[in-house]
């Protein structure tokens, strides 16, 4: 069936009608629609959201704050480099025998430093989180949305833990994770309904 034939137009019309019917149901008004910029910024009311986009062509992080959405180019975060970090991460976890503990710690530190250097430090700097908050001040929050292999790596612990003073995510922000923006949106909607007793 080629594009534009009577059959394809009929199927498209059926699909459009079905979407319209679904979107007329309560709670499904935005079904299969791209979230608006305003909605995404509302999701970041509790702190910035960092969404990674990694490919063999180019890698970026999209920074969503209550005030704006912008991107940061991450030229050092390559697909091959990320694959190597993931392999090293699993090798470090595999060194659970006491005789290999030091090797595992060294490998893990290399992974955490690699994450820091290939983009996480740049992201925190771009967000203005360059040092710990002053004593008595609330800690800023960052929500990380990893993709692919990055979603299995400990972004919250990235950094140079051997530097003095340590340069790590843990020293600058409180981290949390979401699998996708859709899952974050769903979780926030459910929490709002629970707060309203619904």
C-alpha positions in Angstrom: 0.0 0.0 0.0 1.7 3.2 -1.1 1.5 6.5 0.7 -1.6 8.5 -0.3 -3.7 5.6 -1.6 -7.3 5.5 -0.6 -6.5 2.6 1.8 -3.8 4.5 3.6 -5.9 7.6 3.9 -8.7 5.5 5.4 -6.3 4.0 7.9 -5.0 7.5 8.8 -8.5 8.7 9.3 -9.3 5.7 11.6 -6.1 6.4 13.6 -6.9 10.1 13.9 -10.4 9.3 15.1 -9.1 6.8 17.7 -6.6 9.4 19.0 -9.4 11.9 19.3 -11.5 9.4 21.2 -8.7 8.5 23.6 -7.8 12.2 24.2 -11.5 12.9 25.1 -11.1 10.6 28.1 -10.3 12.1 31.5 -6.6 11.9 32.2 -5.7 11.1 28.6 -6.0 14.6 27.2 -2.3 14.7 26.2 -2.0 11.1 25.0 1.0 10.7 22.5 1.6 14.4 22.5 5.0 16.0 23.0 5.1 17.9 26.4 5.2 21.6 26.1 8.2 23.7 27.2 6.1 25.2 30.0 5.2 21.7 31.2 8.8 20.6 31.2 9.9 23.6 33.1 7.2 22.9 35.7 8.6 19.4 36.2 11.9 21.1 37.1 10.4 23.2 39.9 12.2 21.1 42.6 15.6 21.4 40.8 17.2 21.0 37.4 16.6 18.0 35.2 19.5 16.8 33.1 18.6 14.6 30.1 21.4 13.0 28.2 21.4 12.4 24.4 24.3 10.3 23.4 25.1 9.1 19.9 28.1 8.3 17.7 27.4 11.6 15.9 27.2 14.0 18.8 26.4 14.0 22.5 24.6 16.7 24.5 22.8 17.2 27.8 19.5 19.0 27.9 19.3 21.2 31.0 15.7 21.8 32.1 15.2 24.4 34.8 12.2 26.3 36.0 13.4 29.2 33.9 14.6 27.7 30.7 15.7 24.7 28.6 19.1 24.7 27.1 21.7 22.2 25.8 25.3 21.6 26.6 27.5 20.0 24.0 29.6 17.1 25.5 32.3 16.4 23.0 34.2 14.0 25.4 31.1 11.9 26.1 31.4 9.5 23.1 29.6 6.3 22.5 32.8 4.2 22.5 34.0 6.0 25.7 30.7 5.3 27.4 30.9 1.6 26.4 34.4 1.4 27.9 33.2 3.0 31.1 30.3 0.5 31.4 32.7 -2.4 30.8 35.0 -1.1 33.5 32.1 -0.6 35.8 31.0 -4.2 35.6 34.6 -5.4 35.9 34.9 -3.3 39.1 31.7 -4.9 40.5 33.0 -8.3 39.7 36.1 -7.9 41.9 34.2 -8.9 45.1 36.7 -11.3 46.4 38.8 -9.8 49.2 42.0 -10.4 47.4 40.8 -8.3 44.5 39.1 -5.5 46.5 41.8 -2.9 45.8 41.7 -3.6 42.1 37.9 -3.2 42.1 38.2 0.1 44.0 40.8 1.4 41.6 38.7 0.5 38.6 35.6 2.0 40.1 37.4 5.3 40.8 38.6 5.3 37.2 34.9 5.0 36.1 33.7 7.7 38.4 36.5 10.0 37.3 35.8 9.2 33.7 32.2 10.2 34.1 33.2 13.4 35.8 35.7 14.4 33.1 33.6 13.5 30.1 30.7 15.7 31.0 29.2 15.6 34.5 31.5 18.3 35.8 30.7 20.5 32.8 27.0 20.1 33.5 27.2 21.0 37.1 29.4 24.0 36.3 26.9 25.1 33.7 24.1 24.9 36.3 26.2 27.0 38.7 26.9 24.2 41.1 30.6 24.6 41.4 31.1 23.9 45.1 29.2 22.7 48.2 26.5 25.0 49.4 27.4 27.3 52.3 26.7 25.9 55.8 23.1 26.1 56.7 21.9 26.5 53.1 19.7 23.8 51.5 21.5 21.5 49.1 20.5 21.9 45.4 18.8 18.9 43.8 19.5 17.5 40.3 17.5 14.8 38.6 19.4 12.8 36.1 17.8 11.1 33.1 20.4 8.8 31.5 20.0 7.0 28.2 21.4 3.7 27.0 24.5 2.6 28.9 24.6 5.8 30.9 21.4 4.8 32.7 23.3 2.0 34.5 26.3 4.1 35.6 26.4 5.9 39.0 26.2 9.5 37.8 25.5 10.6 41.4 28.9 9.4 42.5 30.9 10.7 39.5 34.0 12.7 40.4 37.7 12.7 41.4 37.4 11.2 44.9 41.2 11.3 45.4 41.6 15.0 44.8 42.0 17.4 47.7 39.4 18.7 48.2 37.3 16.1 46.5 35.7 17.2 43.2 32.5 15.1 43.0 28.8 15.3 42.4 28.3 14.2 46.0 30.1 17.4 47.2 27.8 19.7 45.2 24.2 18.4 44.8 21.7 15.8 46.0 21.0 13.5 43.0 18.0 11.5 42.0 17.1 9.6 38.8 14.2 9.1 36.4 14.2 6.5 33.6 12.5 8.9 31.2 10.7 12.2 31.2 7.5 10.3 30.7 8.1 8.3 33.9 9.0 11.5 35.8 5.8 13.2 34.6 3.7 10.2 35.6 5.3 10.0 39.0 4.7 13.8 39.7 1.1 13.5 38.5 0.5 10.5 40.8 2.1 12.4 43.7 0.0 15.5 43.1 -3.2 13.3 43.1 -2.1 11.7 46.3 -1.6 15.1 47.9 -5.1 16.1 46.8 -6.5 12.9 48.3 -7.5 11.6 44.9 
